[in-house]
Every structure is written in C-alpha cells, then in structure tokens.
Amino acid sequence: MEKYLRMVFKTDQDKKVSIRVSVPRDDLDATEVKTVMDLIVAKNIVSSISGDLIAVDRAYLVETSTTELEVTQEI
C-alpha cells in the first residue's frame, strides 16, 4: 500500500497550491504538519505560478492500494 501526505495552501491570487510528500513518517500528527505548513508560508520558501502562499488550507494522508488484473492471454 502506498501512502503520501498532501498539504494544501491558499495563494494571494485566490487559488490553491498543494505539496505532496511521497514518503511521510508513520508517526506524523496534525500539530507537526501544521507547524511545517505555517513555516512554509511564513518563510515564503515555495514559488508558485498561482501566487504566493498566504495561508494553510488543509492537509491529509492518502493511502492507496493497487490490485493488478491478469489481462494477457498465453499464446
């Protein structure tokens, strides 16, 4: 199963920008994520064509699983 963290920010152009962390720690909690997101906004360290990040919108962990289907035929 794959897992990733998505952090979503609001921009000064009234748009949203997201950052995906591909391999988040298993013990992440909301307080840690919010602290990092606030720091990203405060330090203005992310550049976006959608504008400067001005606020935290939301964050969530996504878990996906893949089931391969056998569709090839033996000849």
CHARMM internal coordinates of N, CA and C (Angstrom, degrees):
IC EDIT
DIST 1 N 1 CA 1.4514
DIST 1 CA 1 C 1.5249
ANGL 1 N 1 CA 1 C 108.70
DIST 1 C 2 N 1.3086
ANGL 1 CA 1 C 2 N 116.62
DIHE 1 N 1 CA 1 C 2 N 133.30
DIST 2 N 2 CA 1.4566
ANGL 1 C 2 N 2 CA 121.99
DIHE 1 CA 1 C 2 N 2 CA 176.53
DIST 2 CA 2 C 1.5201
ANGL 2 N 2 CA 2 C 110.00
DIHE 1 C 2 N 2 CA 2 C -91.49
DIST 2 C 3 N 1.3271
ANGL 2 CA 2 C 3 N 114.61
DIHE 2 N 2 CA 2 C 3 N 150.44
DIST 3 N 3 CA 1.4620
ANGL 2 C 3 N 3 CA 120.37
DIHE 2 CA 2 C 3 N 3 CA -179.65
DIST 3 CA 3 C 1.5248
ANGL 3 N 3 CA 3 C 107.94
DIHE 2 C 3 N 3 CA 3 C -141.23
DIST 3 C 4 N 1.3281
ANGL 3 CA 3 C 4 N 116.70
DIHE 3 N 3 CA 3 C 4 N 138.17
DIST 4 N 4 CA 1.4589
ANGL 3 C 4 N 4 CA 120.37
DIHE 3 CA 3 C 4 N 4 CA 173.83
DIST 4 CA 4 C 1.5222
ANGL 4 N 4 CA 4 C 110.52
DIHE 3 C 4 N 4 CA 4 C -146.91
DIST 4 C 5 N 1.3232
ANGL 4 CA 4 C 5 N 114.03
DIHE 4 N 4 CA 4 C 5 N 159.75
DIST 5 N 5 CA 1.4604
ANGL 4 C 5 N 5 CA 122.17
DIHE 4 CA 4 C 5 N 5 CA 177.96
DIST 5 CA 5 C 1.5142
ANGL 5 N 5 CA 5 C 108.48
DIHE 4 C 5 N 5 CA 5 C -105.39
DIST 5 C 6 N 1.3115
ANGL 5 CA 5 C 6 N 117.18
DIHE 5 N 5 CA 5 C 6 N 131.47
DIST 6 N 6 CA 1.4709
ANGL 5 C 6 N 6 CA 122.34
DIHE 5 CA 5 C 6 N 6 CA 175.75
DIST 6 CA 6 C 1.5238
ANGL 6 N 6 CA 6 C 107.25
DIHE 5 C 6 N 6 CA 6 C -115.39
DIST 6 C 7 N 1.3410
ANGL 6 CA 6 C 7 N 115.77
DIHE 6 N 6 CA 6 C 7 N 124.25
DIST 7 N 7 CA 1.4656
ANGL 6 C 7 N 7 CA 122.01
DIHE 6 CA 6 C 7 N 7 CA 176.69
DIST 7 CA 7 C 1.5222
ANGL 7 N 7 CA 7 C 107.20
DIHE 6 C 7 N 7 CA 7 C -112.83
DIST 7 C 8 N 1.3216
ANGL 7 CA 7 C 8 N 116.85
DIHE 7 N 7 CA 7 C 8 N 127.28
DIST 8 N 8 CA 1.4624
ANGL 7 C 8 N 8 CA 122.17
DIHE 7 CA 7 C 8 N 8 CA -175.63
DIST 8 CA 8 C 1.5287
ANGL 8 N 8 CA 8 C 108.97
DIHE 7 C 8 N 8 CA 8 C -115.78
DIST 8 C 9 N 1.3326
ANGL 8 CA 8 C 9 N 115.10
DIHE 8 N 8 CA 8 C 9 N 133.32
DIST 9 N 9 CA 1.4675
ANGL 8 C 9 N 9 CA 122.80
DIHE 8 CA 8 C 9 N 9 CA -178.07
DIST 9 CA 9 C 1.5230
ANGL 9 N 9 CA 9 C 110.37
DIHE 8 C 9 N 9 CA 9 C -123.16
DIST 9 C 10 N 1.3237
ANGL 9 CA 9 C 10 N 115.92
DIHE 9 N 9 CA 9 C 10 N 154.50
DIST 10 N 10 CA 1.4616
ANGL 9 C 10 N 10 CA 122.07
DIHE 9 CA 9 C 10 N 10 CA 171.72
DIST 10 CA 10 C 1.5182
ANGL 10 N 10 CA 10 C 108.04
DIHE 9 C 10 N 10 CA 10 C -95.09
DIST 10 C 11 N 1.3500
ANGL 10 CA 10 C 11 N 116.32
DIHE 10 N 10 CA 10 C 11 N 147.58
DIST 11 N 11 CA 1.4645
ANGL 10 C 11 N 11 CA 120.42
DIHE 10 CA 10 C 11 N 11 CA 179.89
DIST 11 CA 11 C 1.5280
ANGL 11 N 11 CA 11 C 110.99
DIHE 10 C 11 N 11 CA 11 C -112.86
DIST 11 C 12 N 1.3331
ANGL 11 CA 11 C 12 N 114.54
DIHE 11 N 11 CA 11 C 12 N 168.90
DIST 12 N 12 CA 1.4660
ANGL 11 C 12 N 12 CA 119.92
DIHE 11 CA 11 C 12 N 12 CA 178.45
DIST 12 CA 12 C 1.5272
ANGL 12 N 12 CA 12 C 112.81
DIHE 11 C 12 N 12 CA 12 C -72.48
DIST 12 C 13 N 1.3235
ANGL 12 CA 12 C 13 N 116.97
DIHE 12 N 12 CA 12 C 13 N -5.23
DIST 13 N 13 CA 1.4672
ANGL 12 C 13 N 13 CA 121.21
DIHE 12 CA 12 C 13 N 13 CA 175.92
DIST 13 CA 13 C 1.5325
ANGL 13 N 13 CA 13 C 111.03
DIHE 12 C 13 N 13 CA 13 C -104.15
DIST 13 C 14 N 1.3259
ANGL 13 CA 13 C 14 N 115.42
DIHE 13 N 13 CA 13 C 14 N 21.34
DIST 14 N 14 CA 1.4654
ANGL 13 C 14 N 14 CA 123.20
DIHE 13 CA 13 C 14 N 14 CA 178.72
DIST 14 CA 14 C 1.5317
ANGL 14 N 14 CA 14 C 112.44
DIHE 13 C 14 N 14 CA 14 C 57.15
DIST 14 C 15 N 1.3338
ANGL 14 CA 14 C 15 N 115.21
DIHE 14 N 14 CA 14 C 15 N 39.66
DIST 15 N 15 CA 1.4572
ANGL 14 C 15 N 15 CA 121.81
DIHE 14 CA 14 C 15 N 15 CA 176.79
DIST 15 CA 15 C 1.5136
ANGL 15 N 15 CA 15 C 108.50
DIHE 14 C 15 N 15 CA 15 C -122.84
DIST 15 C 16 N 1.3199
ANGL 15 CA 15 C 16 N 116.14
DIHE 15 N 15 CA 15 C 16 N 177.36
DIST 16 N 16 CA 1.4615
ANGL 15 C 16 N 16 CA 121.14
DIHE 15 CA 15 C 16 N 16 CA 177.76
DIST 16 CA 16 C 1.5249
ANGL 16 N 16 CA 16 C 109.73
DIHE 15 C 16 N 16 CA 16 C -122.13
DIST 16 C 17 N 1.3071
ANGL 16 CA 16 C 17 N 114.48
DIHE 16 N 16 CA 16 C 17 N 143.43
DIST 17 N 17 CA 1.4653
ANGL 16 C 17 N 17 CA 122.61
DIHE 16 CA 16 C 17 N 17 CA 178.20
DIST 17 CA 17 C 1.5192
ANGL 17 N 17 CA 17 C 107.00
DIHE 16 C 17 N 17 CA 17 C -128.82
DIST 17 C 18 N 1.3299
ANGL 17 CA 17 C 18 N 116.16
DIHE 17 N 17 CA 17 C 18 N 138.45
DIST 18 N 18 CA 1.4569
ANGL 17 C 18 N 18 CA 118.40
DIHE 17 CA 17 C 18 N 18 CA 178.33
DIST 18 CA 18 C 1.5242
ANGL 18 N 18 CA 18 C 110.99
DIHE 17 C 18 N 18 CA 18 C -121.65
DIST 18 C 19 N 1.3108
ANGL 18 CA 18 C 19 N 113.81
DIHE 18 N 18 CA 18 C 19 N 151.03
DIST 19 N 19 CA 1.4588
ANGL 18 C 19 N 19 CA 122.63
DIHE 18 CA 18 C 19 N 19 CA 175.56
DIST 19 CA 19 C 1.5202
ANGL 19 N 19 CA 19 C 106.43
DIHE 18 C 19 N 19 CA 19 C -120.80
DIST 19 C 20 N 1.3226
ANGL 19 CA 19 C 20 N 115.29
DIHE 19 N 19 CA 19 C 20 N 131.90
DIST 20 N 20 CA 1.4629
ANGL 19 C 20 N 20 CA 120.74
DIHE 19 CA 19 C 20 N 20 CA 179.88
DIST 20 CA 20 C 1.5248
ANGL 20 N 20 CA 20 C 109.24
DIHE 19 C 20 N 20 CA 20 C -108.79
DIST 20 C 21 N 1.3132
ANGL 20 CA 20 C 21 N 116.03
DIHE 20 N 20 CA 20 C 21 N 127.57
DIST 21 N 21 CA 1.4637
ANGL 20 C 21 N 21 CA 122.34
DIHE 20 CA 20 C 21 N 21 CA 174.55
DIST 21 CA 21 C 1.5222
ANGL 21 N 21 CA 21 C 105.99
DIHE 20 C 21 N 21 CA 21 C -105.04
DIST 21 C 22 N 1.3333
ANGL 21 CA 21 C 22 N 115.71
DIHE 21 N 21 CA 21 C 22 N 113.10
DIST 22 N 22 CA 1.4675
ANGL 21 C 22 N 22 CA 120.85
DIHE 21 CA 21 C 22 N 22 CA -170.65
DIST 22 CA 22 C 1.5211
ANGL 22 N 22 CA 22 C 115.11
DIHE 21 C 22 N 22 CA 22 C -69.40
DIST 22 C 23 N 1.3181
ANGL 22 CA 22 C 23 N 117.59
DIHE 22 N 22 CA 22 C 23 N -33.99
DIST 23 N 23 CA 1.4671
ANGL 22 C 23 N 23 CA 119.66
DIHE 22 CA 22 C 23 N 23 CA -177.20
DIST 23 CA 23 C 1.5297
ANGL 23 N 23 CA 23 C 108.86
DIHE 22 C 23 N 23 CA 23 C -130.30
DIST 23 C 24 N 1.3311
ANGL 23 CA 23 C 24 N 117.05
DIHE 23 N 23 CA 23 C 24 N 78.16
DIST 24 N 24 CA 1.4688
ANGL 23 C 24 N 24 CA 119.25
DIHE 23 CA 23 C 24 N 24 CA -179.43
DIST 24 CA 24 C 1.5294
ANGL 24 N 24 CA 24 C 111.07
DIHE 23 C 24 N 24 CA 24 C -73.94
DIST 24 C 25 N 1.3124
ANGL 24 CA 24 C 25 N 115.27
DIHE 24 N 24 CA 24 C 25 N 153.62
DIST 25 N 25 CA 1.4670
ANGL 24 C 25 N 25 CA 119.71
DIHE 24 CA 24 C 25 N 25 CA 174.69
DIST 25 CA 25 C 1.5293
ANGL 25 N 25 CA 25 C 109.70
DIHE 24 C 25 N 25 CA 25 C -62.54
DIST 25 C 26 N 1.3138
ANGL 25 CA 25 C 26 N 115.22
DIHE 25 N 25 CA 25 C 26 N 147.51
DIST 26 N 26 CA 1.4713
ANGL 25 C 26 N 26 CA 119.56
DIHE 25 CA 25 C 26 N 26 CA 179.72
DIST 26 CA 26 C 1.5257
ANGL 26 N 26 CA 26 C 112.84
DIHE 25 C 26 N 26 CA 26 C -69.39
DIST 26 C 27 N 1.3340
ANGL 26 CA 26 C 27 N 117.12
DIHE 26 N 26 CA 26 C 27 N -24.62
DIST 27 N 27 CA 1.4649
ANGL 26 C 27 N 27 CA 120.09
DIHE 26 CA 26 C 27 N 27 CA -175.24
DIST 27 CA 27 C 1.5318
ANGL 27 N 27 CA 27 C 113.43
DIHE 26 C 27 N 27 CA 27 C -100.52
DIST 27 C 28 N 1.3307
ANGL 27 CA 27 C 28 N 117.96
DIHE 27 N 27 CA 27 C 28 N 21.02
DIST 28 N 28 CA 1.4682
ANGL 27 C 28 N 28 CA 120.89
DIHE 27 CA 27 C 28 N 28 CA 178.26
DIST 28 CA 28 C 1.5183
ANGL 28 N 28 CA 28 C 110.69
DIHE 27 C 28 N 28 CA 28 C -62.19
DIST 28 C 29 N 1.3293
ANGL 28 CA 28 C 29 N 115.47
DIHE 28 N 28 CA 28 C 29 N 143.85
DIST 29 N 29 CA 1.4593
ANGL 28 C 29 N 29 CA 118.61
DIHE 28 CA 28 C 29 N 29 CA 172.58
DIST 29 CA 29 C 1.5304
ANGL 29 N 29 CA 29 C 109.11
DIHE 28 C 29 N 29 CA 29 C -129.22
DIST 29 C 30 N 1.3037
ANGL 29 CA 29 C 30 N 115.64
DIHE 29 N 29 CA 29 C 30 N 166.99
DIST 30 N 30 CA 1.4640
ANGL 29 C 30 N 30 CA 121.74
DIHE 29 CA 29 C 30 N 30 CA -174.30
DIST 30 CA 30 C 1.5289
ANGL 30 N 30 CA 30 C 112.22
DIHE 29 C 30 N 30 CA 30 C -60.25
DIST 30 C 31 N 1.3178
ANGL 30 CA 30 C 31 N 117.47
DIHE 30 N 30 CA 30 C 31 N -36.96
DIST 31 N 31 CA 1.4658
ANGL 30 C 31 N 31 CA 120.83
DIHE 30 CA 30 C 31 N 31 CA -179.07
DIST 31 CA 31 C 1.5170
ANGL 31 N 31 CA 31 C 111.32
DIHE 30 C 31 N 31 CA 31 C -63.48
DIST 31 C 32 N 1.3222
ANGL 31 CA 31 C 32 N 117.13
DIHE 31 N 31 CA 31 C 32 N -44.01
DIST 32 N 32 CA 1.4678
ANGL 31 C 32 N 32 CA 120.70
DIHE 31 CA 31 C 32 N 32 CA 178.23
DIST 32 CA 32 C 1.5255
ANGL 32 N 32 CA 32 C 111.62
DIHE 31 C 32 N 32 CA 32 C -62.89
DIST 32 C 33 N 1.3145
ANGL 32 CA 32 C 33 N 116.12
DIHE 32 N 32 CA 32 C 33 N -45.08
DIST 33 N 33 CA 1.4614
ANGL 32 C 33 N 33 CA 120.51
DIHE 32 CA 32 C 33 N 33 CA -178.91
DIST 33 CA 33 C 1.5244
ANGL 33 N 33 CA 33 C 110.02
DIHE 32 C 33 N 33 CA 33 C -63.46
DIST 33 C 34 N 1.3245
ANGL 33 CA 33 C 34 N 117.53
DIHE 33 N 33 CA 33 C 34 N -45.13
DIST 34 N 34 CA 1.4710
ANGL 33 C 34 N 34 CA 121.58
DIHE 33 CA 33 C 34 N 34 CA 179.22
DIST 34 CA 34 C 1.5253
ANGL 34 N 34 CA 34 C 110.79
DIHE 33 C 34 N 34 CA 34 C -60.89
DIST 34 C 35 N 1.3264
ANGL 34 CA 34 C 35 N 117.68
DIHE 34 N 34 CA 34 C 35 N -41.31
DIST 35 N 35 CA 1.4613
ANGL 34 C 35 N 35 CA 121.52
DIHE 34 CA 34 C 35 N 35 CA 178.89
DIST 35 CA 35 C 1.5237
ANGL 35 N 35 CA 35 C 110.95
DIHE 34 C 35 N 35 CA 35 C -60.95
DIST 35 C 36 N 1.3232
ANGL 35 CA 35 C 36 N 116.83
DIHE 35 N 35 CA 35 C 36 N -45.08
DIST 36 N 36 CA 1.4625
ANGL 35 C 36 N 36 CA 121.08
DIHE 35 CA 35 C 36 N 36 CA 178.99
DIST 36 CA 36 C 1.5312
ANGL 36 N 36 CA 36 C 110.66
DIHE 35 C 36 N 36 CA 36 C -65.44
DIST 36 C 37 N 1.3085
ANGL 36 CA 36 C 37 N 116.71
DIHE 36 N 36 CA 36 C 37 N -42.30
DIST 37 N 37 CA 1.4619
ANGL 36 C 37 N 37 CA 119.83
DIHE 36 CA 36 C 37 N 37 CA 179.78
DIST 37 CA 37 C 1.5342
ANGL 37 N 37 CA 37 C 111.19
DIHE 36 C 37 N 37 CA 37 C -63.57
DIST 37 C 38 N 1.3275
ANGL 37 CA 37 C 38 N 116.56
DIHE 37 N 37 CA 37 C 38 N -42.40
DIST 38 N 38 CA 1.4684
ANGL 37 C 38 N 38 CA 120.27
DIHE 37 CA 37 C 38 N 38 CA 177.01
DIST 38 CA 38 C 1.5231
ANGL 38 N 38 CA 38 C 111.05
DIHE 37 C 38 N 38 CA 38 C -60.87
DIST 38 C 39 N 1.3238
ANGL 38 CA 38 C 39 N 116.72
DIHE 38 N 38 CA 38 C 39 N -39.39
DIST 39 N 39 CA 1.4657
ANGL 38 C 39 N 39 CA 121.48
DIHE 38 CA 38 C 39 N 39 CA 178.54
DIST 39 CA 39 C 1.5272
ANGL 39 N 39 CA 39 C 111.30
DIHE 38 C 39 N 39 CA 39 C -65.25
DIST 39 C 40 N 1.3233
ANGL 39 CA 39 C 40 N 116.85
DIHE 39 N 39 CA 39 C 40 N -41.75
DIST 40 N 40 CA 1.4649
ANGL 39 C 40 N 40 CA 121.13
DIHE 39 CA 39 C 40 N 40 CA 177.54
DIST 40 CA 40 C 1.5204
ANGL 40 N 40 CA 40 C 110.15
DIHE 39 C 40 N 40 CA 40 C -59.21
DIST 40 C 41 N 1.3292
ANGL 40 CA 40 C 41 N 117.31
DIHE 40 N 40 CA 40 C 41 N -43.44
DIST 41 N 41 CA 1.4695
ANGL 40 C 41 N 41 CA 121.43
DIHE 40 CA 40 C 41 N 41 CA 179.00
DIST 41 CA 41 C 1.5290
ANGL 41 N 41 CA 41 C 110.34
DIHE 40 C 41 N 41 CA 41 C -67.80
DIST 41 C 42 N 1.3156
ANGL 41 CA 41 C 42 N 117.91
DIHE 41 N 41 CA 41 C 42 N -47.25
DIST 42 N 42 CA 1.4682
ANGL 41 C 42 N 42 CA 122.42
DIHE 41 CA 41 C 42 N 42 CA -175.54
DIST 42 CA 42 C 1.5204
ANGL 42 N 42 CA 42 C 112.51
DIHE 41 C 42 N 42 CA 42 C -63.25
DIST 42 C 43 N 1.3288
ANGL 42 CA 42 C 43 N 116.67
DIHE 42 N 42 CA 42 C 43 N -39.57
DIST 43 N 43 CA 1.4678
ANGL 42 C 43 N 43 CA 121.36
DIHE 42 CA 42 C 43 N 43 CA -177.33
DIST 43 CA 43 C 1.5313
ANGL 43 N 43 CA 43 C 112.59
DIHE 42 C 43 N 43 CA 43 C -87.78
DIST 43 C 44 N 1.3333
ANGL 43 CA 43 C 44 N 117.08
DIHE 43 N 43 CA 43 C 44 N -7.77
DIST 44 N 44 CA 1.4595
ANGL 43 C 44 N 44 CA 122.40
DIHE 43 CA 43 C 44 N 44 CA 179.88
DIST 44 CA 44 C 1.5303
ANGL 44 N 44 CA 44 C 110.86
DIHE 43 C 44 N 44 CA 44 C 50.92
DIST 44 C 45 N 1.3324
ANGL 44 CA 44 C 45 N 116.05
DIHE 44 N 44 CA 44 C 45 N 49.70
DIST 45 N 45 CA 1.4613
ANGL 44 C 45 N 45 CA 120.15
DIHE 44 CA 44 C 45 N 45 CA -174.01
DIST 45 CA 45 C 1.5251
ANGL 45 N 45 CA 45 C 114.21
DIHE 44 C 45 N 45 CA 45 C -93.74
DIST 45 C 46 N 1.3171
ANGL 45 CA 45 C 46 N 117.75
DIHE 45 N 45 CA 45 C 46 N -2.03
DIST 46 N 46 CA 1.4619
ANGL 45 C 46 N 46 CA 120.90
DIHE 45 CA 45 C 46 N 46 CA 178.92
DIST 46 CA 46 C 1.5186
ANGL 46 N 46 CA 46 C 109.12
DIHE 45 C 46 N 46 CA 46 C -114.18
DIST 46 C 47 N 1.3192
ANGL 46 CA 46 C 47 N 115.09
DIHE 46 N 46 CA 46 C 47 N 128.63
DIST 47 N 47 CA 1.4595
ANGL 46 C 47 N 47 CA 121.44
DIHE 46 CA 46 C 47 N 47 CA 178.02
DIST 47 CA 47 C 1.5267
ANGL 47 N 47 CA 47 C 108.53
DIHE 46 C 47 N 47 CA 47 C -98.84
DIST 47 C 48 N 1.3206
ANGL 47 CA 47 C 48 N 116.13
DIHE 47 N 47 CA 47 C 48 N 137.32
DIST 48 N 48 CA 1.4641
ANGL 47 C 48 N 48 CA 120.23
DIHE 47 CA 47 C 48 N 48 CA -177.92
DIST 48 CA 48 C 1.5270
ANGL 48 N 48 CA 48 C 110.03
DIHE 47 C 48 N 48 CA 48 C -143.09
DIST 48 C 49 N 1.3297
ANGL 48 CA 48 C 49 N 116.46
DIHE 48 N 48 CA 48 C 49 N 142.48
DIST 49 N 49 CA 1.4645
ANGL 48 C 49 N 49 CA 119.49
DIHE 48 CA 48 C 49 N 49 CA 175.01
DIST 49 CA 49 C 1.5239
ANGL 49 N 49 CA 49 C 111.47
DIHE 48 C 49 N 49 CA 49 C -71.58
DIST 49 C 50 N 1.3249
ANGL 49 CA 49 C 50 N 116.26
DIHE 49 N 49 CA 49 C 50 N -11.61
DIST 50 N 50 CA 1.4672
ANGL 49 C 50 N 50 CA 121.41
DIHE 49 CA 49 C 50 N 50 CA 178.56
DIST 50 CA 50 C 1.5154
ANGL 50 N 50 CA 50 C 112.57
DIHE 49 C 50 N 50 CA 50 C -91.00
DIST 50 C 51 N 1.3433
ANGL 50 CA 50 C 51 N 117.38
DIHE 50 N 50 CA 50 C 51 N 6.13
DIST 51 N 51 CA 1.4612
ANGL 50 C 51 N 51 CA 121.05
DIHE 50 CA 50 C 51 N 51 CA 177.77
DIST 51 CA 51 C 1.5084
ANGL 51 N 51 CA 51 C 112.49
DIHE 50 C 51 N 51 CA 51 C 111.85
DIST 51 C 52 N 1.3315
ANGL 51 CA 51 C 52 N 114.97
DIHE 51 N 51 CA 51 C 52 N 175.76
DIST 52 N 52 CA 1.4567
ANGL 51 C 52 N 52 CA 121.57
DIHE 51 CA 51 C 52 N 52 CA 178.01
DIST 52 CA 52 C 1.5196
ANGL 52 N 52 CA 52 C 110.18
DIHE 51 C 52 N 52 CA 52 C -74.92
DIST 52 C 53 N 1.3228
ANGL 52 CA 52 C 53 N 116.18
DIHE 52 N 52 CA 52 C 53 N 142.80
DIST 53 N 53 CA 1.4598
ANGL 52 C 53 N 53 CA 120.65
DIHE 52 CA 52 C 53 N 53 CA 177.01
DIST 53 CA 53 C 1.5190
ANGL 53 N 53 CA 53 C 108.28
DIHE 52 C 53 N 53 CA 53 C -73.57
DIST 53 C 54 N 1.3360
ANGL 53 CA 53 C 54 N 116.17
DIHE 53 N 53 CA 53 C 54 N 127.81
DIST 54 N 54 CA 1.4668
ANGL 53 C 54 N 54 CA 119.48
DIHE 53 CA 53 C 54 N 54 CA -176.81
DIST 54 CA 54 C 1.5240
ANGL 54 N 54 CA 54 C 113.52
DIHE 53 C 54 N 54 CA 54 C -120.77
DIST 54 C 55 N 1.3405
ANGL 54 CA 54 C 55 N 117.32
DIHE 54 N 54 CA 54 C 55 N -15.09
DIST 55 N 55 CA 1.4655
ANGL 54 C 55 N 55 CA 119.02
DIHE 54 CA 54 C 55 N 55 CA -177.70
DIST 55 CA 55 C 1.5219
ANGL 55 N 55 CA 55 C 110.60
DIHE 54 C 55 N 55 CA 55 C -159.62
DIST 55 C 56 N 1.3221
ANGL 55 CA 55 C 56 N 114.29
DIHE 55 N 55 CA 55 C 56 N 154.99
DIST 56 N 56 CA 1.4663
ANGL 55 C 56 N 56 CA 121.79
DIHE 55 CA 55 C 56 N 56 CA 173.59
DIST 56 CA 56 C 1.5235
ANGL 56 N 56 CA 56 C 107.60
DIHE 55 C 56 N 56 CA 56 C -80.56
DIST 56 C 57 N 1.3136
ANGL 56 CA 56 C 57 N 117.03
DIHE 56 N 56 CA 56 C 57 N 133.71
DIST 57 N 57 CA 1.4604
ANGL 56 C 57 N 57 CA 121.09
DIHE 56 CA 56 C 57 N 57 CA 177.08
DIST 57 CA 57 C 1.5255
ANGL 57 N 57 CA 57 C 110.34
DIHE 56 C 57 N 57 CA 57 C -102.14
DIST 57 C 58 N 1.3366
ANGL 57 CA 57 C 58 N 116.28
DIHE 57 N 57 CA 57 C 58 N -60.86
DIST 58 N 58 CA 1.4620
ANGL 57 C 58 N 58 CA 119.98
DIHE 57 CA 57 C 58 N 58 CA 178.97
DIST 58 CA 58 C 1.5191
ANGL 58 N 58 CA 58 C 109.98
DIHE 57 C 58 N 58 CA 58 C -166.27
DIST 58 C 59 N 1.3139
ANGL 58 CA 58 C 59 N 115.37
DIHE 58 N 58 CA 58 C 59 N 169.29
DIST 59 N 59 CA 1.4610
ANGL 58 C 59 N 59 CA 122.03
DIHE 58 CA 58 C 59 N 59 CA 175.80
DIST 59 CA 59 C 1.5176
ANGL 59 N 59 CA 59 C 108.37
DIHE 58 C 59 N 59 CA 59 C -146.18
DIST 59 C 60 N 1.3218
ANGL 59 CA 59 C 60 N 115.20
DIHE 59 N 59 CA 59 C 60 N 147.44
DIST 60 N 60 CA 1.4536
ANGL 59 C 60 N 60 CA 118.32
DIHE 59 CA 59 C 60 N 60 CA 178.29
DIST 60 CA 60 C 1.5249
ANGL 60 N 60 CA 60 C 110.48
DIHE 59 C 60 N 60 CA 60 C -155.74
DIST 60 C 61 N 1.3220
ANGL 60 CA 60 C 61 N 114.38
DIHE 60 N 60 CA 60 C 61 N 153.32
DIST 61 N 61 CA 1.4595
ANGL 60 C 61 N 61 CA 121.64
DIHE 60 CA 60 C 61 N 61 CA 174.81
DIST 61 CA 61 C 1.5226
ANGL 61 N 61 CA 61 C 107.92
DIHE 60 C 61 N 61 CA 61 C -96.87
DIST 61 C 62 N 1.3266
ANGL 61 CA 61 C 62 N 115.68
DIHE 61 N 61 CA 61 C 62 N 136.25
DIST 62 N 62 CA 1.4597
ANGL 61 C 62 N 62 CA 121.24
DIHE 61 CA 61 C 62 N 62 CA 178.99
DIST 62 CA 62 C 1.5220
ANGL 62 N 62 CA 62 C 108.08
DIHE 61 C 62 N 62 CA 62 C -118.14
DIST 62 C 63 N 1.3203
ANGL 62 CA 62 C 63 N 115.90
DIHE 62 N 62 CA 62 C 63 N 131.37
DIST 63 N 63 CA 1.4542
ANGL 62 C 63 N 63 CA 121.28
DIHE 62 CA 62 C 63 N 63 CA 175.26
DIST 63 CA 63 C 1.5180
ANGL 63 N 63 CA 63 C 108.01
DIHE 62 C 63 N 63 CA 63 C -119.51
DIST 63 C 64 N 1.3268
ANGL 63 CA 63 C 64 N 115.68
DIHE 63 N 63 CA 63 C 64 N 129.08
DIST 64 N 64 CA 1.4593
ANGL 63 C 64 N 64 CA 120.09
DIHE 63 CA 63 C 64 N 64 CA -179.78
DIST 64 CA 64 C 1.5232
ANGL 64 N 64 CA 64 C 109.24
DIHE 63 C 64 N 64 CA 64 C -125.30
DIST 64 C 65 N 1.2953
ANGL 64 CA 64 C 65 N 115.19
DIHE 64 N 64 CA 64 C 65 N 150.25
DIST 65 N 65 CA 1.4595
ANGL 64 C 65 N 65 CA 120.24
DIHE 64 CA 64 C 65 N 65 CA 173.33
DIST 65 CA 65 C 1.5256
ANGL 65 N 65 CA 65 C 107.94
DIHE 64 C 65 N 65 CA 65 C -128.02
DIST 65 C 66 N 1.3108
ANGL 65 CA 65 C 66 N 115.28
DIHE 65 N 65 CA 65 C 66 N 151.65
DIST 66 N 66 CA 1.4555
ANGL 65 C 66 N 66 CA 121.27
DIHE 65 CA 65 C 66 N 66 CA -178.09
DIST 66 CA 66 C 1.5167
ANGL 66 N 66 CA 66 C 109.30
DIHE 65 C 66 N 66 CA 66 C -122.68
DIST 66 C 67 N 1.2989
ANGL 66 CA 66 C 67 N 115.46
DIHE 66 N 66 CA 66 C 67 N 130.94
DIST 67 N 67 CA 1.4617
ANGL 66 C 67 N 67 CA 121.01
DIHE 66 CA 66 C 67 N 67 CA 174.52
DIST 67 CA 67 C 1.5172
ANGL 67 N 67 CA 67 C 107.67
DIHE 66 C 67 N 67 CA 67 C -119.31
DIST 67 C 68 N 1.3106
ANGL 67 CA 67 C 68 N 114.54
DIHE 67 N 67 CA 67 C 68 N 116.02
DIST 68 N 68 CA 1.4601
ANGL 67 C 68 N 68 CA 118.97
DIHE 67 CA 67 C 68 N 68 CA -179.37
DIST 68 CA 68 C 1.5242
ANGL 68 N 68 CA 68 C 109.01
DIHE 67 C 68 N 68 CA 68 C -80.60
DIST 68 C 69 N 1.3313
ANGL 68 CA 68 C 69 N 114.68
DIHE 68 N 68 CA 68 C 69 N 137.99
DIST 69 N 69 CA 1.4542
ANGL 68 C 69 N 69 CA 120.78
DIHE 68 CA 68 C 69 N 69 CA 178.42
DIST 69 CA 69 C 1.5212
ANGL 69 N 69 CA 69 C 108.46
DIHE 68 C 69 N 69 CA 69 C -105.97
DIST 69 C 70 N 1.2980
ANGL 69 CA 69 C 70 N 116.72
DIHE 69 N 69 CA 69 C 70 N 135.07
DIST 70 N 70 CA 1.4657
ANGL 69 C 70 N 70 CA 121.29
DIHE 69 CA 69 C 70 N 70 CA 179.76
DIST 70 CA 70 C 1.5183
ANGL 70 N 70 CA 70 C 108.39
DIHE 69 C 70 N 70 CA 70 C -81.79
DIST 70 C 71 N 1.3160
ANGL 70 CA 70 C 71 N 116.55
DIHE 70 N 70 CA 70 C 71 N 107.46
DIST 71 N 71 CA 1.4674
ANGL 70 C 71 N 71 CA 120.31
DIHE 70 CA 70 C 71 N 71 CA -177.59
DIST 71 CA 71 C 1.5266
ANGL 71 N 71 CA 71 C 112.92
DIHE 70 C 71 N 71 CA 71 C -118.05
DIST 71 C 72 N 1.3032
ANGL 71 CA 71 C 72 N 118.56
DIHE 71 N 71 CA 71 C 72 N -2.69
DIST 72 N 72 CA 1.4544
ANGL 71 C 72 N 72 CA 120.63
DIHE 71 CA 71 C 72 N 72 CA 179.55
DIST 72 CA 72 C 1.5192
ANGL 72 N 72 CA 72 C 110.10
DIHE 71 C 72 N 72 CA 72 C -88.52
DIST 72 C 73 N 1.2892
ANGL 72 CA 72 C 73 N 115.38
DIHE 72 N 72 CA 72 C 73 N 148.55
DIST 73 N 73 CA 1.4664
ANGL 72 C 73 N 73 CA 120.83
DIHE 72 CA 72 C 73 N 73 CA 178.27
DIST 73 CA 73 C 1.5243
ANGL 73 N 73 CA 73 C 109.49
DIHE 72 C 73 N 73 CA 73 C -106.84
DIST 73 C 74 N 1.2798
ANGL 73 CA 73 C 74 N 115.58
DIHE 73 N 73 CA 73 C 74 N 142.39
DIST 74 N 74 CA 1.4578
ANGL 73 C 74 N 74 CA 119.58
DIHE 73 CA 73 C 74 N 74 CA 175.84
DIST 74 CA 74 C 1.5135
ANGL 74 N 74 CA 74 C 108.70
DIHE 73 C 74 N 74 CA 74 C -80.06
DIST 74 C 75 N 1.3094
ANGL 74 CA 74 C 75 N 116.58
DIHE 74 N 74 CA 74 C 75 N 137.42
DIST 75 N 75 CA 1.4711
ANGL 74 C 75 N 75 CA 121.39
DIHE 74 CA 74 C 75 N 75 CA -179.25
DIST 75 CA 75 C 1.5145
ANGL 75 N 75 CA 75 C 109.85
DIHE 74 C 75 N 75 CA 75 C -105.95
END
COOR INIT
IC SEED 1 N 1 CA 1 C
IC BUILD
